[in-house]
Amino acid sequence: FKRAIRVAGYSALGAGFGFMFGNFIQTMGATSEIFYNWWNVMEFTLGFFGGLGMVYAVMTREWPKSIQPSKTGNWIAISFVFLFIPLTNYFNGMSTERFLKLAERLNIPDTQQFATSQLVFAGLSLILFFVITIFIWKRYCPNNEKIMLYSLPAMLFITTIHYNLFSYIQLGTFYRPFSFKYSDSLYVFIVAIMLLVWYYILRKGTDLPKENAIDETWKRWGVILISLLLVLVLISLVSINIHSGLPGAHDRF
């Protein structure tokens, strides 16, 4: 439980820093008058540093041998993550009304056909990715080493690609010209970078650390917190002095 609290602590610190630094970038971007989805940049910064804090906490602590889960437990988890949650997103995020409005914005003549085709495409993708997940799990589940090296990374990429596809369908990305002014145009490149990192670095080893290289003390945590507060004060001073107000920026809250 101490290990879990430590991971939660570093994840929170990373995400907190990511949120404040992401808001700083958002403010800088808005005042630069460069047209872009700076809100998305803030969200990505939050997620990146939160994930970085989590990884750091995991990789700098020795971990006990994991208990082998039951087959039933694994199948329940797979069904929940790769079927139930995507279905929930499908029914809550996809609707005929949403696609009819999107078709009007994209100047598509047959709005009803467009809405129907997008709903069918999203539904078929959900089934397809779930079937691929089952195939990968059944192929590698007898071998624990192959699960770590291939199955789990593959399932991570399935989830990532599927959510990106859902996003593209909702935004009508396939029906508008490609442009870097849209933040979602970078999603493909982010996934490609993840694939390259996994292929050239992560797949070569899956061992967790065997010993703790970092002494955890209250003094260390105090230094980290004070340092983060100083950074927060500094970038806040810079942020409030580079503009005289951002009309509408508070509407999200």
N, C-alpha and C positions, 0 to 999 in steps of 0.2 A: 504494500500500500504506500510506503514511503517513495518507492520508485514511481508509482503512478502519480502521486502528488507532485513530485519533482518534474515529471513530464508535463503535467498540467500547468505548473508554475512557469516553466520556460516557454511553453506554448502561449500562455497569456502575455508574458513579457514581449515575445516576438510579435504577436498580433496587436498588442497595444502600441508598440513602436511602429508597426506597419500602418496602423490606422492614422496615427498622428503624422507620420512622414508622407503617407498617401494623401492626406488632406492638404499638406503643404504643397505637394506636387499639383494637386487639383487647383489650389489657389494660384500657384505660379502659372499653370496652364491657362486658367480663366483670364488672368490679367494680361497674358501674352497676346490675347485676341486670336489665338490659333484655334480654328474650329475643330474640335475633337471631343470624344466622350471621356472627359477627364474624370467623371464619376467612376467609370469602369476602371480607369488606371488606379484610382484610390483603392477599389475593391481588390484588384489584382495584387497591389502592394501589400495590403492587409494579409491576404492569403499566403503570399510568398514568405513574408517574414514570420507569420504564425507557423507555417510549415517548417521553416528553417529552425525556429526555436524547438519545435517538436523533435525534429531529426537530431539536433544537437543533444537534447536531453537523452534520447534513446541511445545514441552512439557513444556517450561518455559514461555509461553505467553498465556494470555487469548484470546479466539477466539470468534467472533460473531457467531450467529446461521446461519448455511448454508442455502442458498436458495434452495428450492426443484427443481431439474432440471426436464425438461419435459421428457415424455416417449420417444419421438422422439429423443431428444438429447442423452439420455442414449443408445438407440439402435444404433445410429450413432457412438457413442464412442466405444461401444462393438464391432461393426463390424470393426472399424478402428484398434483397439488394438489386437483383437483376430483373425481377418481374413486378413485384408489388409496388415498389417506389416509382419505377418508370410508368406503371399504369396510373398511379396517382398523379404524376406530372402530366401524363397524357390527358386525363379527364379534367384536370384543373387548368392546364395551360393551353389546350387546344379546343377550339370551338368554332362552329360555323360562322357565328357573328364576328369573331375575331378575324377570320380569314376573308370574310366579305369586306370588312373595312380595309384590310391590308390590300386586297385586290383593287379597291378604289384608289388608294394612295399610289399604287404601282401602275395605275392606268391600264389594268387588264380588262378586256371587254366582257368576257364571260365570267363574271364573279362567282356564280354558283358552281360552275365546273371547277374553277380554281380551288374553292373552299373544299369541295368534295375530294379532289385529287390530293390536297395537302393532308387531309385527315387520314386518307387511305395510306399514303406514303409513310406518314408517321407511325401508324398502326402496324404496318408491315415491317418497318425497321425495328420496332419493339420486339416483335416475334422473332425476327432474324437474329438479333443480337442475343436474345435469350437462348436460342437454339445453339448458337456458336459457343456461348458460355458453357452450356451443358456438355457439348462435345469436348471442349478443352479440359474441363474438370474430369470427365470420365477417362480421358486419355492419360492424364498425368497423376490422378489421385493415388494409384498404387505405389508411387515412388515419391517419398517426402522431399528428396533433394530436387527432383524435377518440378515439384509443386512450387518450391521457392524460386527456382531459376526461371521457369517458363509460365506455369499456370497463373500464379498470382500477378506477375507483371502483365500478362496478356489480359487478365480480367480487369486490371486497372485501366489499361488502354481501351478496352471495350466500353467501360463506363464513361471514360473521358470523351471518346469519339461519339458515343451515343448522345450524351448531353449536348455536345457541340452541334450535332446534327439537329436535335430538337430545337436548339437556339436558331440555327440557320433557317429551319422551316418556319418558325414563328416570325422571324424578321423578314422573310422573303428574300434571303440572300441570293438564292439561285435565279432570281428574276430581276436583278438589278446589276448594273455594271460594277466590276470589281474596283475598289478604291481604298487606299489606305486611310482615308478620312473616317471610315467606319472602323470602330475598335474591334468588331468581330472579324475583320479581315486578318487579324493577327493570330486568331485561334489556331489555324492550321500550322503556322510556323512554330507556335508554342508546343503543340503536340509533336511536331517533327523534332524539335530540340529535345523533348523528353525521350523520344525513341532513340535518338543518337546517344544521349547520356546513358540510357539503359544498355544499349548494344555495346558501346565501347568501354564502359566503366562498371556499371552495376551488375551485369550478368556474370562477371568474372569471379564474384564471391558473394556469399550470403551470410557469412559468419558474423554474429554479434560480438561485441568486445568481451574479452575474458577477464579483464581487471579494470578497476576504476582508476583512471589517471588523474582525476580532479578531486581535490579535497573540498567538500561542501561545508561552508561555514556561514554564520550569520554576517560576518564581516564582508565576505564575498558578495552575498546578496545585497547588503547595504550599499556597497560600491556600485553594483549594477544599477540599483534603483536610483541612487543619487545622480549617476551619470546620465541615465535616461531622462530624469527630470530636468537636468541642465540642458540637454539637447532639446527637450520640449520647450523650455523657456526661450532658448535661442531662436529656434525656427518660428515660434509664435511671434517674437518681436519682429523678425524679418517679414513674416506674413502680414501682420497688421499695418506695416509701414509701406507696403508696396501697392496699396490700393485704398480708395476712400469708401469702399463698400461694394458688395457683390449682390446686386438686386436679384431676388429670386433664389439665391443660393440656399436659403434656409427652408425652402418649401418642402423639401424631402422629409423634414422633421415636424 
